[in-house]
Amino acid sequence: MNDHNRAPEAHGSGELLIRGGHVLPIDPAIPEMPKGDVHVRDGVIVAVAQNIEAPDAQIIDATKMVVMPGFVETHWHMWNGIWRGIVDDATAYFRTHMLLHHYTAEDHYAAVRFAALDAINAGITTCNNWAHGVRHSEDAEAEMQALVDSGIRAKFCYPCVVGGHATNIDDLKNARDWAEAHGNGLLGLGALLDETGAHIEEHVAMARELGLRPITNHGGFLATPDLIGPEFIFTHGPGIQPHAIELIKAKGVKVAFCPCTDPLIGNGLPPVYAMSCAEVPLDNLSFSVDVTGQTSADPFAALRMLVDSGRMQQVEAGNLTGSLLAIAQAGIKWKFGYKDALRVGTLGGANVLGLADQIGSLTPGKRADIILVRTDEINMMPARNIDPTCLMLQNAKPNNVDTVIIDGHIRKRYGQLIGVDIDAVVSSAAATLHQLRVRAATASCA
């Protein structure tokens, strides 16, 4: 039987040997291997080498696959990811926020679980749930439970202002304690500063006292340079001015580009070239999904867009736009390439979330967050002596992700999510959206 058609096996966190794949460690100390093995035991990467012997391990045949760290996403409004098909631009997106008034805690759970499983299916093993839709602790607990139940590694960014009222330190502490008690070691808490206004200093102090990371909002914190530090994430970025980039670099602030949503709404391209020219460290850059009500959870497309954006901006800076021949003859040495993008999508994202010591590369001692990407499907190429990084970022799609392992647990195998009734998850998400719209329409007519 062809492996691709086999039924998924039960997941586990014992001992695994991923054998014979093209290994991309994303660790400068470990070379790329056209044919190598990765050994995992009890959720930890034990070894990355050629011809590893592990007689008691479950074998995962990675022939004609790329073996690499899972993608790490850093900014995602997961609660509104079910708005697919109804938010075509920024106007529609913000108008549709009126649905929030009609969400129940169960709706938050359904929406976030839908998004988290979408992430795992696409090869994203870690996400940052930007939970600005929660209205009280019940919503927050429902969203955190959805993340836990999906099996994804995640940060949960708790809003410091809920319904116009400031969150107090007990709210944040209770959420942090819940994550520590129920998160299976995969869930951490961050702080969301949107709408904090004059109270930003107080909320940053609370977040730091509780050890929350990341601390973030939609960029407004740059107005308080004495307050910010390396645990902060700056999001989006089109139109950012040079002085702001220099501030980001000087303070060690991390960056979450939105490569798919910003162009979609006409906001512009992610400032990849400007950040690269300013020498913002590569590992301080990351990609974000942002809003799956408008774009897909596709890390390959997001990283491809980062490369494309950087190239467009570099060509424009060199005054070569409008002439294909001039671009070709220029022999441009690209400032930001495919290997850069792949690092941004893995180790960079891990560093942005404060998790680089745990994940982001296939480094012995780190947690086993690993994906296998098939190269033998119609949109790919399994030939020898090709660049797998270029192949994946130019051609791959989420359906090419054969296997996803998170903390040593197999969450996807042979292209199918393990232990998940996809039809039921999709039906639940669709029903949730429908009922929200019915309740909103009924309320507007009352």
C-alpha positions as CSV (number, residue, x, y, z in Angstrom):
1,M,0.0,0.0,0.0
2,N,1.3,3.5,-0.8
3,D,2.2,5.3,2.4
4,H,0.2,8.4,1.4
5,N,-3.0,6.3,1.4
6,R,-2.5,4.5,4.7
7,A,-4.7,5.2,7.7
8,P,-3.1,7.4,10.3
9,E,-1.7,5.6,13.3
10,A,-2.3,6.5,16.9
11,H,-0.1,9.4,18.2
12,G,2.3,9.0,21.0
13,S,5.3,10.6,22.7
14,G,7.6,7.6,23.3
15,E,10.5,7.1,20.9
16,L,10.6,8.0,17.2
17,L,13.2,7.7,14.5
18,I,12.6,9.9,11.5
19,R,14.7,8.2,8.9
20,G,16.1,9.0,5.5
21,G,14.7,12.5,4.8
22,H,16.4,15.7,3.6
23,V,17.1,17.3,7.0
24,L,17.0,21.1,7.3
25,P,18.0,21.6,11.0
26,I,17.9,25.5,10.9
27,D,20.8,25.3,13.3
28,P,24.1,26.9,12.1
29,A,26.0,24.3,14.1
30,I,24.3,21.3,12.3
31,P,24.7,20.9,8.6
32,E,21.9,20.3,6.1
33,M,21.7,16.6,5.3
34,P,20.4,15.3,1.9
35,K,19.7,12.0,3.7
36,G,19.6,12.0,7.5
37,D,17.8,10.9,10.6
38,V,16.2,12.6,13.6
39,H,15.9,10.7,16.9
40,V,13.2,11.7,19.4
41,R,12.6,10.3,22.9
42,D,10.0,11.5,25.4
43,G,9.3,14.7,23.4
44,V,12.9,15.7,23.1
45,I,15.2,15.7,20.1
46,V,18.0,13.3,21.1
47,A,20.1,13.3,17.9
48,V,20.3,14.6,14.3
49,A,22.8,12.7,12.2
50,Q,23.2,10.1,9.5
51,N,22.3,6.4,10.1
52,I,21.1,6.7,13.7
53,E,20.5,3.3,15.4
54,A,17.4,3.3,17.7
55,P,16.1,-0.3,17.8
56,D,13.2,0.5,20.1
57,A,11.9,3.5,18.2
58,Q,8.9,3.8,16.0
59,I,10.2,4.3,12.5
60,I,8.9,7.2,10.4
61,D,10.0,6.8,6.8
62,A,10.9,10.3,5.5
63,T,12.1,9.2,2.0
64,K,11.3,12.0,-0.5
65,M,10.4,14.3,2.3
66,V,12.0,17.4,3.8
67,V,12.4,17.1,7.6
68,M,12.5,20.5,9.4
69,P,11.3,22.4,12.5
70,G,7.6,23.2,12.6
71,F,6.6,26.7,11.6
72,V,6.2,29.3,14.4
73,E,3.5,31.9,13.9
74,T,3.4,35.1,16.1
75,H,0.2,37.1,15.7
76,W,-3.2,35.6,15.0
77,H,-6.7,36.8,15.8
78,M,-7.9,33.3,16.1
79,W,-11.4,34.1,17.5
80,N,-12.6,35.6,14.2
81,G,-11.0,33.0,11.9
82,I,-14.5,31.6,11.2
83,W,-15.5,34.8,9.3
84,R,-14.4,33.3,6.0
85,G,-16.3,34.4,3.0
86,I,-17.8,37.6,4.6
87,V,-14.9,39.9,5.2
88,D,-13.5,40.9,1.8
89,D,-11.5,44.0,3.0
90,A,-10.6,46.2,6.0
91,T,-14.0,47.9,6.0
92,A,-15.9,44.6,6.1
93,Y,-13.5,43.2,8.7
94,F,-14.0,46.0,11.2
95,R,-17.7,46.2,10.5
96,T,-18.0,42.5,11.3
97,H,-16.6,43.0,14.7
98,M,-20.2,43.7,15.8
99,L,-20.6,39.9,15.9
100,L,-18.4,39.9,19.0
101,H,-21.4,41.1,21.1
102,H,-23.2,37.9,20.2
103,Y,-20.4,35.4,20.9
104,T,-20.7,32.9,23.7
105,A,-17.8,31.2,25.4
106,E,-18.7,28.1,23.4
107,D,-18.4,30.1,20.2
108,H,-14.9,31.3,21.2
109,Y,-13.9,27.6,21.8
110,A,-15.3,26.5,18.4
111,A,-13.5,29.3,16.5
112,V,-10.1,28.9,18.2
113,R,-10.1,25.1,17.9
114,F,-11.0,25.5,14.2
115,A,-8.0,27.9,13.7
116,A,-5.6,25.8,15.8
117,L,-6.3,22.6,13.8
118,D,-6.0,24.6,10.6
119,A,-2.6,25.6,11.8
120,I,-1.4,22.1,12.6
121,N,-2.7,20.8,9.3
122,A,-0.5,23.5,7.5
123,G,2.6,22.6,9.5
124,I,2.4,25.4,12.1
125,T,3.4,23.9,15.4
126,T,3.3,27.1,17.5
127,C,1.0,30.1,17.3
128,N,0.3,33.3,19.2
129,N,-3.4,33.7,19.8
130,W,-4.0,37.5,19.9
131,A,-7.2,37.2,22.0
132,H,-8.6,40.7,21.8
133,G,-12.1,39.3,21.5
134,V,-12.4,37.9,25.0
135,R,-14.9,39.7,27.2
136,H,-14.3,37.9,30.5
137,S,-12.5,35.0,32.1
138,E,-14.9,32.4,30.8
139,D,-14.1,33.4,27.2
140,A,-10.4,33.3,28.0
141,E,-10.6,29.9,29.5
142,A,-12.6,28.6,26.6
143,E,-10.0,29.9,24.1
144,M,-7.2,28.4,26.1
145,Q,-9.0,25.1,26.4
146,A,-9.4,25.0,22.6
147,L,-5.7,25.5,22.2
148,V,-4.9,22.7,24.6
149,D,-7.5,20.3,23.1
150,S,-6.0,20.9,19.6
151,G,-2.5,19.9,20.8
152,I,-0.7,22.9,19.4
153,R,2.0,24.8,21.2
154,A,0.8,28.4,21.8
155,K,1.0,31.7,23.5
156,F,-2.3,33.3,24.6
157,C,-2.1,37.1,24.7
158,Y,-4.6,38.3,27.3
159,P,-6.1,41.7,26.7
160,C,-5.2,44.3,29.3
161,V,-8.5,46.2,28.5
162,V,-11.7,44.2,28.3
163,G,-15.0,45.9,27.4
164,G,-13.4,49.3,28.2
165,H,-12.3,48.2,31.6
166,A,-8.7,47.6,32.7
167,T,-7.7,44.1,33.5
168,N,-6.3,43.7,36.9
169,I,-3.3,41.7,38.0
170,D,-5.4,39.0,39.5
171,D,-7.1,38.4,36.1
172,L,-3.7,38.0,34.5
173,K,-2.4,35.8,37.3
174,N,-5.4,33.5,37.2
175,A,-5.1,33.1,33.4
176,R,-1.3,32.4,33.8
177,D,-2.0,29.8,36.6
178,W,-4.7,28.2,34.4
179,A,-2.3,27.8,31.5
180,E,0.4,26.4,33.8
181,A,-2.0,23.9,35.4
182,H,-3.9,22.8,32.2
183,G,-1.6,23.6,29.3
184,N,0.5,20.3,29.3
185,G,3.6,22.5,29.1
186,L,2.6,23.8,25.7
187,L,0.7,27.0,26.7
188,G,2.1,30.3,27.9
189,L,0.6,33.7,28.6
190,G,1.4,37.0,27.0
191,A,-0.1,40.5,27.5
192,L,-2.0,42.6,25.0
193,L,-1.8,46.3,25.4
194,D,-4.3,47.5,22.8
195,E,-6.5,50.4,24.2
196,T,-4.5,50.7,27.4
197,G,-3.8,54.4,26.7
198,A,-2.5,56.3,29.7
199,H,-2.4,53.0,31.7
200,I,0.2,51.4,29.5
201,E,3.0,51.8,32.1
202,E,0.9,50.1,34.8
203,H,0.0,47.1,32.5
204,V,3.6,46.6,31.3
205,A,4.7,46.5,35.0
206,M,2.0,43.9,35.7
207,A,3.0,41.8,32.7
208,R,6.7,41.9,33.7
209,E,5.9,41.1,37.4
210,L,4.1,38.0,36.3
211,G,6.8,37.0,33.7
212,L,4.4,37.3,30.7
213,R,5.8,37.2,27.2
214,P,5.2,38.5,24.7
215,I,4.0,42.0,25.5
216,T,2.4,43.6,22.5
217,N,-0.1,45.8,20.7
218,H,-0.5,47.1,17.2
219,G,2.6,49.3,17.4
220,G,1.4,52.1,19.7
221,F,4.0,51.3,22.3
222,L,6.8,52.8,20.1
223,A,5.5,56.2,21.4
224,T,6.9,55.1,24.9
225,P,10.5,54.2,24.0
226,D,11.7,54.2,27.7
227,L,9.1,51.5,28.5
228,I,9.8,48.9,25.8
229,G,12.2,46.1,25.6
230,P,13.1,42.8,23.9
231,E,9.9,41.0,25.1
232,F,7.8,43.4,22.9
233,I,6.4,42.5,19.5
234,F,5.8,45.1,16.8
235,T,3.1,44.0,14.3
236,H,2.4,44.8,10.6
237,G,4.8,47.6,9.5
238,P,3.9,49.0,6.1
239,G,4.9,52.7,6.0
240,I,7.1,52.4,9.1
241,Q,9.7,55.3,9.2
242,P,13.4,54.8,9.5
243,H,13.6,56.3,13.0
244,A,11.0,53.7,14.2
245,I,13.1,50.8,12.7
246,E,16.2,52.1,14.5
247,L,14.2,52.2,17.7
248,I,13.1,48.6,17.2
249,K,16.7,47.6,16.5
250,A,18.1,49.5,19.5
251,K,15.5,48.1,21.9
252,G,15.6,44.5,20.6
253,V,11.9,44.7,19.9
254,K,10.7,41.8,17.9
255,V,8.6,42.0,14.6
256,A,5.6,40.1,13.4
257,F,5.1,40.8,9.7
258,C,1.6,40.3,8.2
259,P,2.6,39.3,4.6
260,C,-0.8,38.1,3.4
261,T,-3.3,40.4,5.1
262,D,-1.6,43.8,4.7
263,P,-1.5,43.6,0.9
264,L,-5.0,42.1,0.8
265,I,-6.5,45.2,2.5
266,G,-4.3,47.6,0.5
267,N,-2.1,48.5,3.5
268,G,1.1,47.8,1.7
269,L,3.9,45.3,1.7
270,P,5.8,44.1,4.8
271,P,8.9,46.3,5.2
272,V,11.3,43.4,4.7
273,Y,14.0,45.3,2.8
274,A,14.0,48.3,5.1
275,M,14.4,46.0,8.2
276,S,17.2,44.0,6.4
277,C,19.0,47.2,5.4
278,A,18.8,48.5,9.0
279,E,20.3,45.2,10.1
280,V,17.5,44.3,12.4
281,P,18.6,40.8,13.5
282,L,17.0,38.0,11.4
283,D,16.0,36.1,14.5
284,N,14.0,39.1,15.7
285,L,11.7,38.8,12.6
286,S,8.7,36.5,12.2
287,F,5.6,35.9,10.1
288,S,2.0,36.0,11.3
289,V,-1.2,34.7,9.9
290,D,-3.1,37.6,11.4
291,V,-6.7,37.0,10.2
292,T,-7.9,33.7,8.7
293,G,-11.2,35.2,8.0
294,Q,-9.4,36.8,5.1
295,T,-6.3,34.7,4.3
296,S,-5.4,31.0,4.7
297,A,-3.2,29.6,7.4
298,D,-0.4,28.9,4.8
299,P,3.1,29.4,6.1
300,F,4.6,28.7,2.7
301,A,2.6,31.4,1.1
302,A,3.4,33.9,3.9
303,L,7.1,33.3,3.7
304,R,7.0,33.4,-0.1
305,M,5.4,36.8,0.2
306,L,8.1,38.0,2.5
307,V,10.7,37.1,-0.1
308,D,8.7,38.6,-2.9
309,S,8.1,41.8,-1.0
310,G,11.8,42.2,-0.2
311,R,12.7,41.7,-3.8
312,M,10.1,44.3,-5.0
313,Q,11.4,46.8,-2.5
314,Q,15.0,46.2,-3.4
315,V,14.4,46.5,-7.1
316,E,12.4,49.8,-6.5
317,A,15.3,51.1,-4.4
318,G,17.7,50.4,-7.2
319,N,15.5,52.2,-9.7
320,L,15.2,49.1,-11.9
321,T,11.4,48.8,-11.9
322,G,9.6,48.5,-15.2
323,S,12.3,46.6,-17.1
324,L,12.5,42.8,-16.8
325,L,15.7,42.8,-18.8
326,A,17.3,45.4,-16.6
327,I,16.5,43.3,-13.5
328,A,17.8,40.1,-15.1
329,Q,21.0,41.8,-16.3
330,A,21.6,43.5,-13.0
331,G,22.5,40.2,-11.4
332,I,21.1,41.4,-8.1
333,K,22.3,39.9,-4.9
334,W,19.1,39.7,-2.9
335,K,19.2,41.2,0.6
336,F,16.5,38.7,1.9
337,G,16.3,35.2,0.4
338,Y,14.6,31.9,0.8
339,K,16.9,30.6,3.5
340,D,16.4,33.8,5.4
341,A,12.6,33.4,5.1
342,L,12.7,29.8,6.3
343,R,14.7,30.8,9.3
344,V,12.3,33.7,10.0
345,G,9.4,31.2,9.8
346,T,11.0,28.8,12.3
347,L,13.8,29.9,14.6
348,G,12.9,33.6,14.2
349,G,9.4,33.0,15.3
350,A,10.5,31.0,18.3
351,N,12.8,33.8,19.3
352,V,10.1,36.4,18.9
353,L,7.9,34.4,21.3
354,G,10.7,33.9,23.8
355,L,10.9,30.1,23.0
356,A,14.1,29.8,21.0
357,D,15.7,27.8,23.8
358,Q,12.9,25.2,23.4
359,I,11.9,25.1,19.7
360,G,12.6,26.5,16.2
361,S,15.4,24.3,15.2
362,L,16.3,20.6,15.1
363,T,18.8,20.9,17.9
364,P,19.4,18.0,20.3
365,G,17.9,19.0,23.7
366,K,15.1,21.0,22.2
367,R,11.5,19.9,22.2
368,A,10.5,17.8,19.2
369,D,8.3,20.1,17.1
370,I,9.0,18.7,13.6
371,I,7.3,18.6,10.3
372,L,7.8,16.4,7.2
373,V,7.0,17.9,3.8
374,R,6.5,15.6,0.8
375,T,8.4,16.5,-2.4
376,D,6.9,13.8,-4.6
377,E,3.5,15.4,-5.3
378,I,2.4,17.1,-8.5
379,N,3.2,20.6,-7.3
380,M,6.6,19.6,-6.0
381,M,9.8,17.9,-7.3
382,P,11.7,14.9,-5.8
383,A,14.7,15.1,-8.0
384,R,18.3,15.0,-6.7
385,N,20.6,17.9,-6.2
386,I,17.9,20.6,-6.0
387,D,17.5,23.3,-3.3
388,P,14.7,22.1,-0.9
389,T,14.4,25.5,0.7
390,C,13.7,27.1,-2.7
391,L,11.4,24.2,-3.7
392,M,9.3,24.6,-0.6
393,L,9.0,28.3,-0.5
394,Q,8.3,28.6,-4.2
395,N,6.0,25.6,-4.6
396,A,4.8,23.9,-1.4
397,K,1.3,24.1,0.0
398,P,-0.2,22.9,3.3
399,N,-1.4,19.7,1.6
400,N,2.2,18.7,1.1
401,V,2.7,18.5,4.9
402,D,2.7,14.8,5.5
403,T,3.5,14.6,9.2
404,V,3.4,17.0,12.1
405,I,4.9,16.3,15.5
406,I,4.4,18.6,18.4
407,D,6.3,17.9,21.7
408,G,7.0,14.4,20.4
409,H,3.3,13.7,19.8
410,I,2.3,12.8,16.2
411,R,-0.6,15.2,15.3
412,K,-0.7,14.6,11.6
413,R,0.4,11.5,9.6
414,Y,0.1,10.5,6.0
415,G,-1.6,13.9,5.3
416,Q,-4.4,13.5,7.9
417,L,-4.9,15.0,11.3
418,I,-4.8,12.3,14.0
419,G,-7.9,11.7,16.1
420,V,-9.8,14.6,14.5
421,D,-13.2,14.4,12.8
422,I,-12.5,17.1,10.2
423,D,-16.1,17.1,9.0
424,A,-17.4,17.7,12.5
425,V,-14.9,20.5,13.2
426,V,-15.7,22.3,9.9
427,S,-19.5,21.8,10.4
428,S,-19.2,23.2,14.0
429,A,-17.3,26.3,12.8
430,A,-19.8,26.9,10.0
431,A,-22.8,26.5,12.4
432,T,-21.2,28.8,14.8
433,L,-20.8,31.5,12.2
434,H,-24.4,31.0,11.0
435,Q,-25.9,31.2,14.5
436,L,-23.8,34.3,15.3
437,R,-25.2,36.1,12.2
438,V,-28.7,35.0,13.0
439,R,-28.4,36.3,16.6
440,A,-26.9,39.6,15.4
441,A,-29.7,40.0,12.8
442,T,-32.4,39.2,15.4
443,A,-30.9,41.7,17.8
444,S,-30.8,44.4,15.2
445,C,-34.5,43.9,14.4
446,A,-35.5,44.0,18.1
